[in-house]
Amino acid sequence: MTYCLAISVNKGLIFASDSRTNAGVDYVTTYSKMHSFVWPGERICILLTAGNLATSQAVMNQIKVELDNKDIAMNLRKSNYLHEVARYVGQLLQAEQREHADAMKKSGNGNAEASIILGGQIEGMPPEIYLIYPQGNYISASLETPYLQIGENKYGKPILDRIITPTTSLEDAARCALVSLESTVRSNISVGPPLELAIYTVNSLSEPTRLKLTLNSPMYKSLQKRWNEGLQRVFNRLPRFDWEQKPTMTDD
């Protein structure tokens, strides 16, 4: 399992993912789940993957192969709209899953399904994010819910619901994404660092700012410490039951 998310705010897009892949508790490895394709001034596409690693890697490999084929009808550069790219990636995903499905069933090693988040911007169009399901269909984020998640999403969702709106700044959205990831890492052993973060500024049509954080990264350690201390401080200030002696409240 893994956890990836994308956030869409007025100022741009945030992408975040963990890097842990496991095939049981005694076999844990790390692979990047974040893949970027950038043609400066023209378009940017970032894909986050979760699910079967072989399927995800096969889809990424096929995308690269078809980018080198000038005669092909469709690839990441031959669409005018990002939703067309989402449909194209969904078709590749379905094809790879079908190819591996029978072998996976016969071996008893689970299924070949994967999910993908696609985000980016094409020149002249607004930035967008899409969630592509294993079945190949897709949805976009909305003004009411301006984020998308794949993988082990339940632990990191509450902070997104409480903080993220279209008017949230890019920096605050990035911090919120890291807290969402850190909350999931703390609660689920199948999600772990290094954590990858990409920050894309609207209309820049250029490579996003990228960060990779390990457990020992100063930024990650500081975020963990301050978030934990803040939660404890707020928890200690929650209303008391009638039968409790009210503690003395002091200002920081």
C-alpha positions in Angstrom: 0.0 0.0 0.0 1.0 3.6 -0.4 -0.4 7.1 0.0 -0.4 9.9 -2.6 -2.4 13.1 -2.8 -2.8 16.1 -5.0 -4.2 19.5 -4.0 -5.6 22.2 -6.3 -5.7 25.8 -5.1 -6.0 29.1 -6.9 -2.2 29.7 -6.9 -1.3 26.2 -8.2 -1.0 22.5 -7.5 0.6 20.4 -4.8 1.6 16.8 -5.2 2.8 14.5 -2.4 3.6 10.8 -2.1 5.4 8.3 0.1 8.0 5.9 -1.3 7.4 2.6 0.5 6.5 -0.6 -1.3 6.1 -3.9 0.5 5.3 -7.5 -0.3 4.8 -8.5 3.3 6.1 -7.3 6.6 9.6 -8.9 6.0 10.1 -7.3 2.5 10.0 -3.6 2.4 11.6 -1.5 -0.4 11.3 2.1 -1.7 10.3 3.3 -5.1 9.3 6.8 -6.2 5.5 7.1 -6.9 5.9 10.6 -8.4 6.6 10.9 -12.2 6.9 14.3 -13.9 6.9 15.1 -17.6 7.6 18.8 -18.4 7.9 20.7 -21.6 8.7 24.2 -20.5 6.3 26.8 -21.8 4.0 24.2 -23.3 2.7 21.8 -20.6 3.4 19.9 -17.5 2.0 16.5 -16.4 2.7 14.9 -13.0 1.5 11.4 -12.2 1.2 9.7 -8.8 0.7 6.0 -8.6 -0.6 3.5 -6.1 -1.5 -0.2 -6.2 0.3 -2.9 -8.0 3.9 -1.7 -8.6 4.5 -3.8 -11.8 1.3 -2.4 -13.3 2.3 1.2 -12.4 5.8 0.8 -13.8 4.5 -0.8 -17.0 2.1 2.2 -17.5 5.0 4.7 -17.0 7.2 2.7 -19.4 4.5 2.7 -22.0 4.0 6.4 -21.7 7.7 7.0 -22.3 7.7 4.6 -25.3 4.8 6.4 -26.9 6.3 9.8 -26.3 9.2 8.7 -28.6 6.8 7.5 -31.3 6.0 10.5 -33.5 3.5 8.6 -35.6 1.3 7.6 -32.7 -2.2 9.2 -32.6 -2.1 10.0 -28.9 0.4 10.6 -26.2 1.0 13.1 -23.4 1.9 15.9 -25.8 -0.8 15.4 -28.4 -3.8 16.5 -26.4 -5.4 19.9 -26.1 -7.1 19.2 -22.8 -5.9 17.5 -19.6 -9.0 15.4 -19.4 -8.0 13.8 -22.8 -4.7 12.9 -21.1 -6.6 11.4 -18.2 -8.6 9.2 -20.7 -5.4 8.2 -22.5 -3.7 7.2 -19.2 -6.8 5.3 -18.2 -6.7 3.3 -21.4 -3.0 2.4 -20.8 -3.8 1.4 -17.3 -6.6 -0.9 -18.3 -4.4 -2.5 -21.0 -1.6 -3.3 -18.6 -4.0 -4.7 -15.9 -5.6 -7.0 -18.5 -2.2 -8.2 -19.5 -1.2 -9.2 -16.0 -4.6 -10.2 -14.5 -4.6 -13.9 -15.4 -1.0 -14.5 -14.2 -1.7 -12.7 -10.9 -4.8 -14.8 -10.3 -3.1 -18.1 -11.1 -0.2 -17.2 -8.8 -2.5 -16.2 -5.9 -0.5 -13.0 -5.4 -3.4 -10.6 -5.3 -4.5 -8.4 -8.3 -2.9 -6.2 -10.9 -5.0 -3.1 -10.1 -3.4 0.3 -9.8 -4.8 3.9 -9.4 -3.2 7.1 -10.7 -3.5 10.8 -9.9 -2.8 13.0 -12.9 -2.2 16.7 -12.6 -0.7 19.6 -14.5 -1.4 22.3 -16.9 -1.5 22.8 -20.7 -0.8 26.2 -22.2 -3.9 28.3 -22.3 -5.8 26.1 -20.0 -6.2 26.1 -16.2 -4.3 23.7 -14.0 -6.2 20.6 -13.1 -6.0 17.3 -11.2 -7.7 14.0 -12.0 -8.0 10.6 -10.2 -7.9 7.7 -12.6 -9.5 4.5 -11.3 -8.3 1.0 -12.1 -11.4 0.7 -14.4 -10.0 3.5 -16.6 -12.6 6.1 -15.7 -11.6 9.3 -13.9 -12.9 12.2 -11.9 -11.6 15.7 -11.3 -11.3 17.7 -8.0 -14.1 20.2 -7.2 -14.2 23.6 -5.5 -15.9 21.9 -2.5 -13.2 19.2 -2.3 -10.1 20.6 -4.0 -7.9 17.5 -3.4 -7.6 13.9 -4.5 -6.1 10.9 -2.7 -5.1 7.3 -3.7 -3.9 4.5 -1.5 -4.1 4.5 2.2 -6.1 7.7 2.4 -8.2 7.6 5.6 -5.6 8.7 8.1 -4.6 11.8 6.1 -8.1 13.0 5.1 -9.2 14.9 8.3 -6.6 17.6 8.1 -7.3 18.2 4.4 -11.1 18.6 5.1 -10.3 21.1 7.8 -7.7 23.2 6.1 -7.8 23.1 2.3 -9.9 25.5 0.3 -9.3 27.1 -3.1 -7.9 30.2 -1.4 -5.3 28.3 0.7 -1.8 29.5 -0.2 0.5 27.2 -2.0 2.9 27.0 1.0 0.1 26.2 3.5 -1.3 23.6 1.1 2.2 22.0 0.9 2.5 22.0 4.7 -1.0 20.5 4.9 0.0 17.8 2.5 3.1 16.9 4.6 1.0 16.7 7.7 -1.5 14.5 5.9 1.4 12.2 4.9 3.0 12.3 8.3 -0.3 11.3 10.0 -0.6 8.3 7.7 3.0 7.3 8.2 2.4 7.3 12.0 -0.7 5.2 11.8 0.1 2.7 9.0 3.3 0.7 8.6 2.8 0.2 4.9 3.3 3.9 4.3 6.8 5.4 4.8 9.5 7.8 3.8 11.2 9.2 1.9 8.3 11.6 1.3 8.2 13.5 -2.0 6.6 16.9 -2.5 6.1 18.9 -5.7 4.9 22.5 -5.7 3.6 23.9 -9.1 2.8 27.6 -9.5 -0.1 28.4 -11.8 0.8 29.4 -15.4 4.5 28.8 -14.9 4.5 25.8 -17.2 7.9 24.9 -15.8 9.4 22.2 -13.5 7.8 22.4 -10.1 9.8 22.9 -6.9 10.7 19.4 -5.6 11.5 18.2 -2.1 12.4 14.7 -0.8 12.2 14.3 2.9 13.6 11.5 5.0 13.0 10.8 8.7 16.2 12.8 9.4 15.4 15.8 7.2 15.4 19.0 9.4 12.1 20.1 7.8 10.4 16.7 8.5 11.7 16.5 12.0 10.6 20.1 12.8 7.1 19.5 11.2 6.6 16.3 13.3 7.7 18.0 16.5 5.6 21.2 16.1 2.5 19.3 14.9 2.7 16.8 17.8 3.2 19.6 20.4 0.4 21.7 18.9 -2.0 18.8 19.0 -1.1 18.0 22.6 -1.5 21.7 23.6 -4.9 21.9 21.9 -6.0 18.6 23.4 -5.2 19.8 26.9 -7.4 22.9 26.4 -10.5 20.9 25.4 -13.6 21.5 27.6 -13.7 19.6 30.9 -16.6 17.5 32.1 -18.7 19.0 34.9 -17.3 16.6 37.5 -13.6 17.4 36.7 -11.7 20.1 38.5 -11.0 22.8 36.0 -7.2 23.2 35.4 -5.6 26.6 35.6 -5.3 28.0 32.1 -2.1 30.0 31.4 -1.2 31.9 28.3 1.8 30.8 26.3 
